[in-house]
């Protein structure tokens, strides 16, 4: 009986300051003070003064804790974690893009993205964000990737055959005559192995006028797992030395 009486008194002791509260604003700190209650809202918490201190834990749906030596409490909330099919697809895509491009963080990202990022951007953020937009709402597809983005014209890939015995992917293209392009523009070739999540690059760049470049990959790969990319650019590969670049050209790799 005494325990029940004590419990009722304790509950009333906690509840009365709130039941008789009158809310008034305090200064420019967006605080709310409760006249007659010794309560002040601080950053989403209710600050308690002159009632009790040092109380921590959860009572019902109320969480009590100390904040910078001040007794506070707030209503417990459980953040939602939606798992809709669309959200799951987007999260998986984001993870796949990071895994794919982190292998290029010291090369392609620096050459063709960092060089053109503003002070408020980063090459890494731009390549991930751009490719998220390209593949939004869909599963990761290497055919939709762009490993560079720019204003320099590119020539479409006309051939990208993989020779199993040598491991060579042979790129070919026809030099275009579009305004802004030149035979002296540099070209770099890249191959992405989707199955192994690995990238391979040509040993050295060639010129647009060469109309061909080889990328050496391991032997014995499956051609349908390979994806070919060309980047046309001016300047020299390296930090801050690429002057301009093209959108990357893409082609699925085939057997010759």
C-alpha positions as CSV (number, residue, x, y, z in Angstrom):
1,X,0.0,0.0,0.0
2,X,2.8,2.4,0.9
3,X,4.6,1.6,-2.3
4,X,1.5,2.5,-4.3
5,X,1.1,5.8,-2.4
6,X,4.7,6.6,-3.0
7,X,4.4,5.8,-6.7
8,X,1.4,8.1,-7.1
9,X,3.1,11.0,-5.3
10,X,6.2,10.5,-7.5
11,X,4.2,10.5,-10.7
12,X,2.3,13.7,-9.6
13,X,5.6,15.2,-8.7
14,X,6.8,14.7,-12.3
15,X,3.5,15.6,-14.0
16,X,2.4,18.7,-12.1
17,X,5.0,21.1,-13.6
18,X,3.9,20.2,-17.1
19,X,0.1,20.2,-16.3
20,X,0.3,23.8,-15.0
21,X,2.8,25.1,-17.6
22,X,2.3,28.4,-19.3
23,X,4.6,28.8,-22.4
24,X,6.5,32.0,-23.1
25,X,9.4,32.6,-25.6
26,X,12.9,33.5,-24.2
27,X,15.2,35.9,-26.1
28,X,16.6,35.0,-29.6
29,X,17.7,31.5,-28.6
30,X,14.4,29.9,-29.6
31,X,14.0,28.6,-26.0
32,X,10.7,28.0,-24.4
33,X,10.3,28.6,-20.7
34,X,7.4,27.2,-18.6
35,X,6.2,29.6,-16.0
36,X,5.3,28.0,-12.7
37,X,7.1,24.8,-13.8
38,X,10.8,25.4,-13.8
39,X,11.0,23.8,-17.4
40,X,12.9,25.3,-20.3
41,X,13.2,23.7,-23.8
42,X,16.8,23.6,-25.0
43,X,17.5,22.2,-28.5
44,X,14.6,19.8,-28.5
45,X,15.0,18.8,-24.8
46,X,13.1,20.1,-21.9
47,X,15.5,21.5,-19.3
48,X,14.4,20.9,-15.7
49,X,15.6,23.2,-12.9
50,X,14.7,23.2,-9.2
51,X,12.8,19.9,-9.4
52,X,15.2,17.0,-9.6
53,X,18.7,16.4,-11.2
54,X,20.9,13.6,-12.1
55,X,18.1,11.4,-13.5
56,X,19.0,9.2,-16.5
57,X,17.0,6.6,-18.4
58,X,13.6,6.1,-19.9
59,X,10.2,6.2,-18.3
60,X,7.4,5.2,-20.6
61,X,8.0,7.2,-23.8
62,X,10.1,9.9,-22.1
63,X,13.9,9.9,-22.1
64,X,15.8,11.6,-19.2
65,X,19.4,12.6,-19.5
66,X,22.0,15.1,-18.4
67,X,23.2,17.7,-21.0
68,X,26.2,19.8,-20.0
69,X,25.3,19.3,-16.3
70,X,21.6,20.2,-17.0
71,X,18.8,17.8,-16.3
72,X,16.7,17.4,-19.6
73,X,14.0,15.1,-21.0
74,X,12.3,14.5,-24.3
75,X,9.8,12.3,-25.9
76,X,11.5,9.2,-27.4
77,X,11.3,8.9,-31.2
78,X,12.4,6.0,-33.4
79,X,13.8,7.1,-36.7
80,X,12.2,5.4,-39.7
81,X,14.3,3.3,-42.1
82,X,12.1,2.8,-45.1
83,X,12.9,-0.3,-47.2
84,X,10.8,0.3,-50.3
85,X,12.0,-1.3,-53.5
86,X,12.9,2.1,-54.9
87,X,15.0,3.1,-51.9
88,X,16.7,-0.3,-51.8
89,X,17.6,0.0,-55.4
90,X,19.0,3.5,-54.9
91,X,21.1,2.4,-51.9
92,X,22.4,-0.6,-53.8
93,X,23.2,1.6,-56.9
94,X,25.1,4.1,-54.7
95,X,27.2,1.3,-53.2
96,X,27.9,-0.2,-56.6
97,X,29.0,3.2,-58.0
98,X,31.4,3.7,-55.1
99,X,32.9,0.3,-55.5
100,X,33.3,0.8,-59.3
101,X,34.8,4.2,-59.2
102,X,37.1,3.9,-56.2
103,X,39.5,2.0,-58.4
104,X,39.8,5.1,-60.6
105,X,40.2,7.6,-57.7
106,X,43.9,8.1,-58.4
107,X,43.6,8.3,-62.2
108,X,40.4,9.1,-64.0
109,X,38.8,11.1,-61.1
110,X,41.9,13.2,-60.8
111,X,42.4,13.7,-64.6
112,X,38.9,14.3,-65.8
113,X,36.9,15.4,-62.7
114,X,39.1,17.0,-60.1
115,X,40.6,19.4,-62.7
116,X,37.1,20.8,-63.5
117,X,35.6,20.9,-60.0
118,X,34.9,24.3,-58.4
119,X,35.9,25.3,-54.9
120,X,32.6,24.0,-53.6
121,X,32.8,20.7,-55.4
122,X,35.0,17.6,-55.5
123,X,35.8,15.4,-58.5
124,X,34.8,12.3,-56.5
125,X,31.4,13.8,-55.6
126,X,30.8,14.9,-59.2
127,X,31.5,11.5,-60.8
128,X,29.3,9.7,-58.2
129,X,26.5,12.3,-58.4
130,X,26.5,12.5,-62.2
131,X,26.4,8.7,-62.6
132,X,23.7,8.4,-60.0
133,X,21.5,10.7,-62.1
134,X,22.3,8.7,-65.2
135,X,21.2,5.5,-63.6
136,X,18.5,6.8,-61.2
137,X,15.8,4.3,-60.4
138,X,17.6,1.4,-62.0
139,X,20.1,-1.3,-61.1
140,X,23.8,-0.6,-61.8
141,X,24.6,-1.0,-65.5
142,X,28.1,-0.4,-66.8
143,X,26.7,0.5,-70.2
144,X,25.2,3.7,-68.7
145,X,28.4,4.8,-67.0
146,X,30.2,8.0,-68.0
147,X,33.8,8.1,-66.8
148,X,34.4,11.6,-68.1
149,X,32.2,14.6,-69.0
150,X,33.2,17.6,-71.0
151,X,32.7,19.7,-74.1
152,X,35.4,18.2,-76.4
153,X,33.8,16.2,-79.2
154,X,34.3,12.4,-79.0
155,X,34.3,9.8,-81.8
156,X,32.1,6.7,-81.3
157,X,33.9,3.4,-80.8
158,X,33.5,1.4,-84.0
159,X,35.2,-1.8,-82.7
160,X,36.3,-3.2,-79.3
161,X,37.2,-6.8,-79.8
162,X,38.8,-9.0,-77.0
163,X,41.3,-11.7,-77.9
164,X,41.1,-14.3,-75.3
165,X,44.6,-15.7,-75.8
166,X,46.4,-12.3,-75.6
167,X,44.0,-10.5,-73.3
168,X,44.1,-7.5,-75.6
169,X,41.0,-5.3,-76.2
170,X,41.5,-3.5,-79.6
171,X,39.6,-0.2,-79.9
172,X,38.9,1.4,-83.2
173,X,37.2,4.7,-84.2
174,X,37.0,6.9,-87.2
175,X,38.4,10.4,-86.8
176,X,35.6,12.9,-86.9
177,X,35.4,16.4,-88.4
178,X,33.2,17.9,-85.8
179,X,34.0,21.5,-84.8
180,X,36.3,21.6,-81.8
181,X,38.0,18.3,-82.5
182,X,41.5,17.9,-83.9
183,X,43.7,15.0,-85.0
184,X,46.2,16.0,-82.3
185,X,43.7,15.5,-79.5
186,X,44.8,12.8,-77.1
187,X,42.8,9.6,-76.5
188,X,42.9,7.2,-73.5
189,X,41.3,3.7,-73.4
190,X,39.8,1.9,-70.4
191,X,38.2,-1.4,-69.9
192,X,35.9,-2.4,-67.0
193,X,35.5,-6.0,-66.0
194,X,32.0,-6.0,-64.5
195,X,32.3,-9.6,-63.1
196,X,35.6,-8.9,-61.3
197,X,34.8,-5.2,-60.6
198,X,38.3,-4.2,-62.0
199,X,39.5,-1.6,-64.4
200,X,42.3,-1.8,-67.0
201,X,43.9,1.1,-68.9
202,X,46.0,1.5,-72.0
203,X,49.7,1.7,-71.4
204,X,49.9,5.2,-72.9
205,X,47.5,7.6,-74.8
206,X,47.4,8.0,-78.6
207,X,46.0,10.7,-80.8
208,X,42.6,11.0,-82.3
209,X,44.2,10.6,-85.8
210,X,45.6,7.2,-84.8
211,X,42.1,5.8,-84.8
212,X,43.1,2.8,-82.6
213,X,44.4,1.9,-79.1
214,X,44.9,-1.3,-77.2
215,X,44.1,-2.1,-73.6
216,X,45.8,-5.2,-72.2
217,X,43.6,-7.3,-69.8
218,X,44.2,-10.7,-68.3
219,X,43.8,-13.7,-70.6
220,X,40.8,-16.0,-70.5
221,X,38.2,-13.4,-69.5
222,X,34.6,-13.5,-70.7
223,X,34.1,-10.8,-73.4
224,X,30.5,-10.1,-72.4
225,X,31.7,-9.0,-68.9
226,X,34.0,-6.4,-70.4
227,X,33.0,-2.8,-71.2
228,X,35.1,-0.4,-73.3
229,X,35.5,3.4,-72.7
230,X,37.4,6.1,-74.6
231,X,38.2,9.6,-73.3
232,X,39.3,12.3,-75.7
233,X,41.2,15.2,-74.1
234,X,43.7,18.0,-74.6
235,X,46.7,18.6,-72.3
236,X,48.6,15.9,-70.3
237,X,47.3,13.3,-67.9
238,X,48.0,14.4,-64.4
239,X,46.8,16.7,-61.7
240,X,45.7,20.1,-63.1
241,X,47.2,19.4,-66.6
242,X,44.2,18.2,-68.6
243,X,42.8,21.3,-70.3
244,X,39.6,19.9,-71.7
245,X,37.9,16.5,-72.2
246,X,35.0,14.8,-73.8
247,X,32.1,12.8,-72.6
248,X,33.4,9.2,-72.5
249,X,32.6,7.0,-75.5
250,X,31.2,3.5,-74.7
251,X,30.9,0.2,-76.4
252,X,30.3,-3.4,-75.3
253,X,33.3,-5.6,-75.8
254,X,32.9,-8.5,-78.3
255,X,35.0,-11.3,-79.6
256,X,36.9,-10.4,-82.8
